[in-house]
């Protein structure tokens, strides 16, 4: 007797579902790699190392962090986009790699929405406008006055948000600056400390230790309101209406990674990030745990592509 079409369809369906189920049951059976598309010490790097260390205990396998910086994070992101969708190569992506790069780079070698499977949004944060302690201006009003009479100050950037923030100084503040590209924000900050450039925007996690150590001075924050870690620093929007750059980081896998694997990674990461000790540790770095599950994170990325593209256009940035 010939098998019915229903039996054949059921067999095919089982053949498709069973490998995914087995993949989830066996996952992970070897080392997991999280690629950070920015240098060591950058905000995404700090979150990846903290999360990776705890995922090792939760999943029972080694989790290694590899930094692949350059081209506004697109080098590392491209590597993950081309990796096997098996859950063993992940990306600690950001609003730069997954959103603003669409407007920043003409030939972006990946599609932020189509080439990745979102796992979990981890944190949101903001940036601080930093200058050398010897910089003549001591606060935001003095900075604005100084900038008006000293055109062509040099400003470093190493991410999409920092580049757009530089551009907002010009478009919203009427400040003339010369922007210099770096492979990551920490490298730009190093040159501010050394006096090579005048200023840079840095994530809270990078800025706060330097400010506490006296190697850099904060002028203002890119968040809409003051941050409790830097209560003396006003929002830049106070003197430049509309100035805002809220940033985020999140874990992503290559497109078509099986849902059971994604869900296992999400569940483990969510448990780690929701722990009070983790929240407190990240808060001390100016980061707010703000998790999103895979589907919600994916929709958020799509909305962020629109938001950052509009921000880049408003700031007068043209793709290079």
C-alpha positions as CSV (number, residue, x, y, z in Angstrom):
1,X,0.0,0.0,0.0
2,X,1.2,3.5,-0.8
3,X,1.5,5.8,2.2
4,X,-1.1,8.7,2.3
5,X,-0.1,12.2,1.6
6,X,-0.9,13.0,5.3
7,X,1.6,10.4,6.5
8,X,4.3,11.7,4.1
9,X,3.7,15.3,5.2
10,X,3.9,14.3,8.8
11,X,7.1,12.4,8.2
12,X,8.6,15.4,6.4
13,X,7.6,17.7,9.3
14,X,9.1,15.4,11.9
15,X,12.3,15.4,9.8
16,X,12.4,19.1,10.0
17,X,11.5,19.5,13.6
18,X,13.6,16.7,15.1
19,X,17.0,18.1,14.1
20,X,16.1,21.4,15.7
21,X,14.9,19.7,18.8
22,X,18.1,17.6,19.0
23,X,20.2,20.7,18.4
24,X,18.6,22.4,21.3
25,X,19.0,19.3,23.5
26,X,22.7,18.9,22.7
27,X,23.4,22.7,22.7
28,X,26.0,23.7,23.7
29,X,28.3,20.8,23.2
30,X,31.5,22.9,22.6
31,X,33.0,26.3,23.0
32,X,30.8,29.4,22.2
33,X,32.4,32.6,20.8
34,X,31.0,36.0,21.3
35,X,32.4,38.5,18.9
36,X,32.6,42.1,20.1
37,X,33.0,44.5,17.1
38,X,34.8,47.1,19.2
39,X,38.1,47.2,21.1
40,X,38.7,45.7,24.5
41,X,37.4,48.1,27.2
42,X,34.6,49.5,25.2
43,X,31.1,49.4,26.7
44,X,29.9,46.4,24.6
45,X,33.1,44.5,25.5
46,X,32.5,45.0,29.2
47,X,28.9,43.7,28.9
48,X,30.0,40.8,26.7
49,X,32.8,39.7,29.2
50,X,30.5,39.9,32.2
51,X,27.7,38.0,30.4
52,X,30.0,35.5,28.8
53,X,31.6,34.6,32.2
54,X,28.3,33.8,33.7
55,X,27.0,32.0,30.6
56,X,29.9,29.5,31.1
57,X,28.4,28.5,34.4
58,X,24.8,28.5,33.2
59,X,25.5,26.5,30.0
60,X,28.4,24.3,31.1
61,X,30.7,25.3,28.2
62,X,33.6,27.8,27.7
63,X,32.5,31.2,26.3
64,X,35.3,33.2,24.7
65,X,35.2,36.9,23.8
66,X,36.9,38.0,20.6
67,X,37.4,41.6,19.6
68,X,37.0,42.4,15.9
69,X,37.0,46.2,15.7
70,X,37.1,48.5,12.8
71,X,34.8,50.2,10.3
72,X,32.3,51.3,12.9
73,X,31.9,47.7,14.1
74,X,31.0,46.4,10.6
75,X,34.0,44.0,10.4
76,X,33.0,42.0,13.5
77,X,29.3,42.1,12.6
78,X,30.0,40.8,9.1
79,X,31.9,37.9,10.5
80,X,29.0,36.8,12.6
81,X,26.5,37.4,9.7
82,X,28.5,34.9,7.7
83,X,29.0,32.3,10.4
84,X,27.2,29.0,10.7
85,X,23.7,29.5,12.3
86,X,24.4,26.9,15.0
87,X,24.6,29.1,18.1
88,X,28.4,28.9,18.5
89,X,29.2,32.3,17.0
90,X,27.4,35.2,18.5
91,X,27.6,39.0,18.3
92,X,27.4,41.6,21.0
93,X,25.8,44.1,18.7
94,X,24.9,47.8,19.3
95,X,22.9,50.6,17.9
96,X,25.9,51.3,15.7
97,X,26.2,47.8,14.1
98,X,22.5,47.1,13.9
99,X,21.1,50.5,13.1
100,X,23.2,53.6,12.4
101,X,25.6,51.9,10.1
102,X,22.8,51.7,7.5
103,X,23.2,55.5,7.2
104,X,26.9,55.7,7.9
105,X,28.4,53.2,5.4
106,X,27.5,53.1,1.7
107,X,28.5,49.5,1.2
108,X,27.5,47.9,4.4
109,X,28.5,44.2,4.0
110,X,25.5,42.8,5.8
111,X,21.8,43.5,6.4
112,X,21.3,44.3,10.1
113,X,17.7,43.2,10.0
114,X,17.9,40.1,7.7
115,X,21.3,38.6,8.4
116,X,20.9,38.2,12.2
117,X,18.6,36.4,14.6
118,X,18.0,38.6,17.7
119,X,18.6,36.9,21.0
120,X,18.3,39.5,23.7
121,X,18.7,43.2,24.2
122,X,20.9,43.6,27.2
123,X,21.3,47.2,28.4
124,X,20.7,50.9,27.5
125,X,23.1,53.7,28.3
126,X,24.3,57.1,27.2
127,X,27.6,59.0,26.6
128,X,29.5,61.8,28.2
129,X,31.2,64.6,26.3
130,X,34.8,64.4,27.6
131,X,37.7,66.9,27.5
132,X,41.2,66.9,29.0
133,X,41.5,68.3,32.5
134,X,43.6,71.1,31.1
135,X,40.9,72.2,28.7
136,X,40.0,75.8,29.3
137,X,36.3,75.2,29.8
138,X,35.2,73.8,33.1
139,X,31.5,73.3,32.5
140,X,28.9,73.3,29.7
141,X,28.2,77.0,29.6
142,X,32.0,77.7,29.5
143,X,32.4,75.0,26.8
144,X,29.8,76.6,24.6
145,X,31.4,80.0,25.0
146,X,34.8,78.7,24.3
147,X,33.7,76.7,21.2
148,X,32.1,79.7,19.6
149,X,35.4,81.5,19.6
150,X,37.7,78.5,18.9
151,X,36.6,76.9,15.6
152,X,37.9,73.6,14.3
153,X,38.4,71.8,17.6
154,X,39.3,68.2,17.0
155,X,36.8,65.5,18.1
156,X,37.4,61.8,17.9
157,X,34.7,59.1,17.3
158,X,34.7,55.3,17.3
159,X,31.0,54.4,16.9
160,X,27.9,55.6,15.1
161,X,26.5,57.3,18.2
162,X,29.7,59.2,18.9
163,X,30.0,60.3,15.2
164,X,26.4,61.5,15.2
165,X,27.0,63.3,18.5
166,X,30.0,65.1,17.0
167,X,27.7,66.1,14.1
168,X,25.0,67.3,16.5
169,X,27.6,69.6,18.2
170,X,27.8,71.3,14.8
171,X,24.2,71.1,13.6
172,X,22.5,71.9,17.0
173,X,25.2,73.8,18.7
174,X,26.7,75.8,15.8
175,X,30.1,74.5,16.9
176,X,32.9,74.1,14.3
177,X,34.8,70.8,14.8
178,X,37.0,68.5,12.8
179,X,36.1,64.9,13.4
180,X,38.7,62.1,13.4
181,X,37.8,58.4,13.0
182,X,39.1,55.7,15.4
183,X,38.7,52.0,15.5
184,X,36.8,52.4,18.8
185,X,35.8,54.9,21.4
186,X,38.5,53.9,23.9
187,X,41.2,54.8,21.4
188,X,39.7,58.2,20.9
189,X,39.5,58.7,24.7
190,X,43.2,57.8,24.9
191,X,44.0,60.6,22.6
192,X,42.0,63.1,24.5
193,X,44.0,62.1,27.6
194,X,47.2,62.5,25.7
195,X,46.1,65.9,24.4
196,X,46.2,64.8,20.8
197,X,42.5,65.8,20.2
198,X,40.3,68.2,22.1
199,X,37.2,66.1,22.8
200,X,35.3,62.8,22.4
201,X,32.0,61.3,23.4
202,X,32.4,58.0,25.4
203,X,30.0,55.5,26.8
204,X,29.4,55.9,30.6
205,X,31.3,52.7,31.3
206,X,34.4,54.1,29.6
207,X,34.0,57.7,30.8
208,X,33.3,57.2,34.5
209,X,36.6,55.5,35.5
210,X,38.5,58.3,33.7
211,X,36.5,61.0,35.3
212,X,36.9,59.4,38.8
213,X,40.6,59.1,38.2
214,X,40.9,62.7,37.2
215,X,42.3,61.9,33.7
216,X,39.3,63.4,31.9
217,X,36.6,66.0,32.7
218,X,33.0,65.5,31.8
219,X,31.1,68.4,30.2
220,X,27.6,67.0,29.6
221,X,25.6,63.9,28.9
222,X,23.8,62.7,25.8
223,X,20.8,61.4,27.7
224,X,17.6,63.5,28.0
225,X,18.0,63.8,31.8
226,X,20.8,63.8,34.3
227,X,22.3,60.5,35.3
228,X,22.6,59.6,39.0
229,X,26.2,58.6,38.5
230,X,27.1,62.1,37.2
231,X,24.5,64.3,38.9
232,X,26.6,67.5,38.3
233,X,26.7,67.0,34.5
234,X,23.7,68.5,32.6
235,X,22.1,67.0,29.5
236,X,23.6,68.6,26.4
237,X,20.0,69.2,25.3
238,X,19.8,71.9,28.0
239,X,21.8,74.3,25.7
240,X,21.3,72.4,22.4
241,X,17.6,71.5,22.2
242,X,17.0,68.1,20.6
243,X,20.5,66.8,21.3
244,X,20.1,63.1,22.3
245,X,22.0,59.9,21.9
246,X,20.7,56.9,23.9
247,X,22.5,53.8,23.0
248,X,22.0,50.0,23.6
249,X,23.8,46.7,23.3
250,X,22.3,43.3,22.5
251,X,23.2,39.6,21.8
252,X,22.5,38.4,18.3
253,X,23.1,35.1,16.3
254,X,23.4,34.5,12.5
255,X,20.1,34.4,10.6
256,X,18.3,31.1,10.7
257,X,19.7,30.0,14.0
258,X,17.2,27.4,15.3
259,X,14.6,28.8,17.6
260,X,15.2,26.3,20.4
261,X,18.9,27.4,20.6
262,X,17.9,31.1,20.6
263,X,15.4,30.5,23.3
264,X,17.9,28.6,25.5
265,X,20.4,31.5,25.1
266,X,17.7,34.0,25.8
267,X,16.5,32.2,29.0
268,X,20.1,31.9,30.4
269,X,21.0,35.5,29.6
270,X,17.7,36.9,31.0
271,X,18.2,35.0,34.2
272,X,21.8,36.4,34.5
273,X,20.8,40.0,33.7
274,X,17.8,40.0,36.0
275,X,19.9,39.1,39.0
276,X,20.1,42.0,41.5
277,X,23.9,41.7,41.7
278,X,24.2,41.9,37.9
279,X,21.9,44.9,37.7
280,X,23.9,46.7,40.5
281,X,27.2,46.0,38.8
282,X,26.0,47.3,35.5
283,X,24.4,50.3,37.1
284,X,27.7,51.3,38.6
285,X,28.9,51.5,35.0
286,X,26.0,53.7,34.0
287,X,24.2,50.9,32.2
288,X,20.5,50.1,32.7
289,X,19.5,46.5,32.3
290,X,16.7,46.7,29.8
291,X,16.1,43.3,28.3
292,X,13.9,42.3,25.4
293,X,13.0,38.8,24.2
294,X,14.0,37.8,20.6
295,X,10.8,38.9,18.7
296,X,10.5,42.2,20.5
297,X,14.2,42.8,20.1
298,X,13.9,42.2,16.3
299,X,11.1,44.7,16.0
300,X,13.1,47.2,18.1
301,X,16.1,46.9,15.7
302,X,13.9,47.7,12.8
303,X,12.6,50.8,14.5
304,X,16.1,51.8,15.5
305,X,17.3,51.6,11.9
306,X,14.7,54.3,11.1
307,X,15.5,56.4,14.1
308,X,19.3,56.4,13.6
309,X,18.9,57.0,9.9
310,X,16.8,60.1,10.6
311,X,19.3,61.2,13.3
312,X,22.2,60.9,10.8
313,X,20.3,62.9,8.2
314,X,19.4,65.6,10.7
315,X,23.0,65.9,11.7
316,X,24.1,66.3,8.1
317,X,26.0,63.0,7.9
318,X,26.5,61.4,4.5
319,X,27.3,57.7,4.1
320,X,31.0,57.0,3.2
